[in-house]
Amino acid sequence: MFQYQLISFQSISPPDTDNQNDWYQYVIANKFNRITGYRSGKQEDVKEYIKMVMDYQNKKLFINNGGFDKQSFTEAECFM
């Protein structure tokens, strides 16, 4: 299947503008695409966010390949 999966997740140094929060880098990928993202916050919150991003990307793949209609997206997903 071509669904996105988490490839890597690691703590990174914060940017100079924000040295008070924990920062993480993650990579999600499928057979054709690779997405690298950065997020600050508590580790469990960032992992939950990554799961949401992967679910969103996988829904887009399903729709683009003739799956369910776009009305299946939640309001929050429309702003990602």
C-alpha positions in Angstrom: 0.0 0.0 0.0 1.1 3.6 -0.5 0.1 4.9 2.9 2.3 7.3 4.8 4.3 5.9 7.7 6.6 7.5 10.3 10.2 7.0 9.2 12.0 8.9 11.9 11.4 11.1 14.9 14.0 12.9 16.9 14.6 15.7 19.3 16.4 18.7 17.8 17.9 21.9 19.0 15.4 24.7 19.1 15.7 27.7 16.7 17.4 30.8 18.0 14.0 32.5 18.3 12.5 29.8 20.7 14.9 28.3 23.2 12.2 27.6 25.8 10.3 24.8 24.1 11.3 21.2 23.1 11.5 20.8 19.3 11.3 17.7 17.2 11.9 16.7 13.6 9.9 14.0 12.0 9.9 12.3 8.6 6.9 10.6 7.1 6.9 8.8 3.8 5.2 6.5 1.4 6.4 4.9 -1.8 6.5 8.2 -3.7 6.7 11.1 -1.3 8.7 12.1 1.8 7.7 14.9 4.1 10.0 16.3 6.8 8.4 18.4 9.5 9.3 20.3 12.6 7.1 20.9 15.6 7.5 22.2 19.1 5.7 20.9 22.2 5.5 17.9 24.5 6.7 14.7 22.9 3.3 13.0 23.2 1.5 16.0 21.7 3.9 16.1 18.8 3.4 12.4 18.1 -0.4 12.9 18.2 0.0 15.7 15.7 2.2 13.5 13.4 -0.5 10.8 13.5 -3.1 13.4 12.5 -0.9 14.6 9.6 -0.4 11.0 8.4 -4.2 10.3 8.6 -4.9 13.5 6.6 -2.3 12.6 3.9 -3.7 9.0 3.7 -7.2 10.3 3.3 -6.1 12.5 0.5 -4.5 9.5 -1.2 -7.6 7.5 -0.8 -9.8 10.3 -2.3 -7.4 10.9 -5.2 -7.6 7.2 -6.0 -11.3 7.0 -6.2 -12.1 6.5 -2.5 -14.7 8.4 -0.4 -15.6 12.0 -1.1 -14.1 15.1 0.4 -17.0 15.6 2.8 -15.3 12.9 4.9 -12.7 15.5 6.1 -13.3 17.1 9.4 -13.3 20.9 9.7 -9.9 20.8 11.5 -8.4 18.8 8.6 -9.5 21.4 6.1 -7.0 23.9 7.7 -3.9 21.7 7.6 
